[in-house]
Amino acid sequence: MDWKEVKDSKDIENLLKLFGGFHDSCLKELYMWTESYVDEDLSMGMSTELDTNVRILFQRQFCNPSAIEILFEGVTQFHIVPSPINYDSIIYEAKIILHNGLFYWVDDYEWEPDGVTHGAENWISSKSLKWRDVSSWMGKQNRYGVLIQD
């Protein structure tokens, strides 16, 4: 499961074609982390760089691939809105944009980075973007951690 780096609009086009424009897919899981931490002696470690990273697992109702994981490194903005009650979470179409040196993934095909947002769009921007085929990660099982039940 090697990571494939997205470098330009041709790589974006190839990824969108391979994954069917995210049609009939869902955001299954996401995992976010930073380089900030508190050490055992309670001292704090901080980075002055863009140190937020996000991995997202997408699954879809088609084969080859059925699931991909996208790694966003150097995240600059992150906007996820859960589906309200009595609505599904199906992604009908998504796009990836390279704009002013940032990669944007968004689940609203009409959305633009400098445009008006309606608040319901899920989107993320980052300095770099990588992806890999994880078609073996289908189903309900969590891949980024164990769900803790009370």
Contacts in CASP RR format, 6 or more apart in sequence:
PFRMAT RR
TARGET T0000
AUTHOR 0000-0000-0000
METHOD contacts of the structure
MODEL  1
MDWKEVKDSKDIENLLKLFGGFHDSCLKELYMWTESYVDEDLSMGMSTEL
DTNVRILFQRQFCNPSAIEILFEGVTQFHIVPSPINYDSIIYEAKIILHN
GLFYWVDDYEWEPDGVTHGAENWISSKSLKWRDVSSWMGKQNRYGVLIQD
1 132 0 8 1.000
1 133 0 8 1.000
1 134 0 8 1.000
2 132 0 8 1.000
3 71 0 8 1.000
3 130 0 8 1.000
3 131 0 8 1.000
3 132 0 8 1.000
4 11 0 8 1.000
4 130 0 8 1.000
4 131 0 8 1.000
4 132 0 8 1.000
5 11 0 8 1.000
5 128 0 8 1.000
5 129 0 8 1.000
5 130 0 8 1.000
6 12 0 8 1.000
6 15 0 8 1.000
6 96 0 8 1.000
6 103 0 8 1.000
6 128 0 8 1.000
6 129 0 8 1.000
6 130 0 8 1.000
6 131 0 8 1.000
8 98 0 8 1.000
9 98 0 8 1.000
12 96 0 8 1.000
12 97 0 8 1.000
12 98 0 8 1.000
12 103 0 8 1.000
15 96 0 8 1.000
15 131 0 8 1.000
16 22 0 8 1.000
16 95 0 8 1.000
16 96 0 8 1.000
18 65 0 8 1.000
19 25 0 8 1.000
19 58 0 8 1.000
19 60 0 8 1.000
19 65 0 8 1.000
19 68 0 8 1.000
20 60 0 8 1.000
20 62 0 8 1.000
21 93 0 8 1.000
21 94 0 8 1.000
21 95 0 8 1.000
22 58 0 8 1.000
22 60 0 8 1.000
22 91 0 8 1.000
22 93 0 8 1.000
22 94 0 8 1.000
22 107 0 8 1.000
23 60 0 8 1.000
23 62 0 8 1.000
23 91 0 8 1.000
23 92 0 8 1.000
23 93 0 8 1.000
24 60 0 8 1.000
24 61 0 8 1.000
24 62 0 8 1.000
24 90 0 8 1.000
24 91 0 8 1.000
24 92 0 8 1.000
25 58 0 8 1.000
25 59 0 8 1.000
25 60 0 8 1.000
25 61 0 8 1.000
25 90 0 8 1.000
25 91 0 8 1.000
25 94 0 8 1.000
26 58 0 8 1.000
26 59 0 8 1.000
26 60 0 8 1.000
26 89 0 8 1.000
26 90 0 8 1.000
26 91 0 8 1.000
27 56 0 8 1.000
27 57 0 8 1.000
27 58 0 8 1.000
27 80 0 8 1.000
27 89 0 8 1.000
27 91 0 8 1.000
27 107 0 8 1.000
27 122 0 8 1.000
28 57 0 8 1.000
28 58 0 8 1.000
28 59 0 8 1.000
28 67 0 8 1.000
28 137 0 8 1.000
28 139 0 8 1.000
28 143 0 8 1.000
29 56 0 8 1.000
29 57 0 8 1.000
29 142 0 8 1.000
29 143 0 8 1.000
29 144 0 8 1.000
30 54 0 8 1.000
30 55 0 8 1.000
30 56 0 8 1.000
30 57 0 8 1.000
30 80 0 8 1.000
30 144 0 8 1.000
31 54 0 8 1.000
31 55 0 8 1.000
31 56 0 8 1.000
31 144 0 8 1.000
31 145 0 8 1.000
32 52 0 8 1.000
32 53 0 8 1.000
32 54 0 8 1.000
32 75 0 8 1.000
32 78 0 8 1.000
33 52 0 8 1.000
33 53 0 8 1.000
34 47 0 8 1.000
34 51 0 8 1.000
34 52 0 8 1.000
34 53 0 8 1.000
35 45 0 8 1.000
35 46 0 8 1.000
35 47 0 8 1.000
35 49 0 8 1.000
35 51 0 8 1.000
36 44 0 8 1.000
36 45 0 8 1.000
36 46 0 8 1.000
36 47 0 8 1.000
36 51 0 8 1.000
37 44 0 8 1.000
37 45 0 8 1.000
38 44 0 8 1.000
38 45 0 8 1.000
39 45 0 8 1.000
49 74 0 8 1.000
50 74 0 8 1.000
50 75 0 8 1.000
50 76 0 8 1.000
50 127 0 8 1.000
51 74 0 8 1.000
52 74 0 8 1.000
52 75 0 8 1.000
52 78 0 8 1.000
53 71 0 8 1.000
53 72 0 8 1.000
53 73 0 8 1.000
53 74 0 8 1.000
53 75 0 8 1.000
54 71 0 8 1.000
54 72 0 8 1.000
54 75 0 8 1.000
54 78 0 8 1.000
54 124 0 8 1.000
54 126 0 8 1.000
55 69 0 8 1.000
55 70 0 8 1.000
55 71 0 8 1.000
55 72 0 8 1.000
55 144 0 8 1.000
56 69 0 8 1.000
56 70 0 8 1.000
56 72 0 8 1.000
56 105 0 8 1.000
56 124 0 8 1.000
57 67 0 8 1.000
57 68 0 8 1.000
57 69 0 8 1.000
57 134 0 8 1.000
57 137 0 8 1.000
57 143 0 8 1.000
57 144 0 8 1.000
58 67 0 8 1.000
58 68 0 8 1.000
58 69 0 8 1.000
58 70 0 8 1.000
58 91 0 8 1.000
59 66 0 8 1.000
59 67 0 8 1.000
59 137 0 8 1.000
59 138 0 8 1.000
59 139 0 8 1.000
60 66 0 8 1.000
60 67 0 8 1.000
63 135 0 8 1.000
64 135 0 8 1.000
65 133 0 8 1.000
65 134 0 8 1.000
65 135 0 8 1.000
66 135 0 8 1.000
66 138 0 8 1.000
67 133 0 8 1.000
67 134 0 8 1.000
67 135 0 8 1.000
67 136 0 8 1.000
67 137 0 8 1.000
67 138 0 8 1.000
68 131 0 8 1.000
68 132 0 8 1.000
68 133 0 8 1.000
68 134 0 8 1.000
69 131 0 8 1.000
69 132 0 8 1.000
69 134 0 8 1.000
69 137 0 8 1.000
70 105 0 8 1.000
70 129 0 8 1.000
70 130 0 8 1.000
70 131 0 8 1.000
71 129 0 8 1.000
71 130 0 8 1.000
71 131 0 8 1.000
71 132 0 8 1.000
72 103 0 8 1.000
72 105 0 8 1.000
72 124 0 8 1.000
72 125 0 8 1.000
72 126 0 8 1.000
72 128 0 8 1.000
72 129 0 8 1.000
73 126 0 8 1.000
73 127 0 8 1.000
73 128 0 8 1.000
73 129 0 8 1.000
73 130 0 8 1.000
74 126 0 8 1.000
74 127 0 8 1.000
74 128 0 8 1.000
75 124 0 8 1.000
75 125 0 8 1.000
75 126 0 8 1.000
76 102 0 8 1.000
76 125 0 8 1.000
76 126 0 8 1.000
76 127 0 8 1.000
77 123 0 8 1.000
77 124 0 8 1.000
77 125 0 8 1.000
78 124 0 8 1.000
78 125 0 8 1.000
79 117 0 8 1.000
79 119 0 8 1.000
79 121 0 8 1.000
79 122 0 8 1.000
79 123 0 8 1.000
79 124 0 8 1.000
80 122 0 8 1.000
80 124 0 8 1.000
81 119 0 8 1.000
81 120 0 8 1.000
81 121 0 8 1.000
81 122 0 8 1.000
82 89 0 8 1.000
83 89 0 8 1.000
91 107 0 8 1.000
93 107 0 8 1.000
93 109 0 8 1.000
94 105 0 8 1.000
94 106 0 8 1.000
94 107 0 8 1.000
94 108 0 8 1.000
94 109 0 8 1.000
95 105 0 8 1.000
95 106 0 8 1.000
95 109 0 8 1.000
95 111 0 8 1.000
96 103 0 8 1.000
96 104 0 8 1.000
96 105 0 8 1.000
96 106 0 8 1.000
96 129 0 8 1.000
97 103 0 8 1.000
97 104 0 8 1.000
97 106 0 8 1.000
97 112 0 8 1.000
97 113 0 8 1.000
98 104 0 8 1.000
99 113 0 8 1.000
99 114 0 8 1.000
100 113 0 8 1.000
101 127 0 8 1.000
102 113 0 8 1.000
102 125 0 8 1.000
102 126 0 8 1.000
102 127 0 8 1.000
103 125 0 8 1.000
103 126 0 8 1.000
103 127 0 8 1.000
103 128 0 8 1.000
103 129 0 8 1.000
104 113 0 8 1.000
104 123 0 8 1.000
104 124 0 8 1.000
104 125 0 8 1.000
105 123 0 8 1.000
105 124 0 8 1.000
105 129 0 8 1.000
106 121 0 8 1.000
106 122 0 8 1.000
106 123 0 8 1.000
106 124 0 8 1.000
107 121 0 8 1.000
107 122 0 8 1.000
107 123 0 8 1.000
108 118 0 8 1.000
108 120 0 8 1.000
108 121 0 8 1.000
108 122 0 8 1.000
108 123 0 8 1.000
111 117 0 8 1.000
111 121 0 8 1.000
111 123 0 8 1.000
113 125 0 8 1.000
134 143 0 8 1.000
137 143 0 8 1.000
END
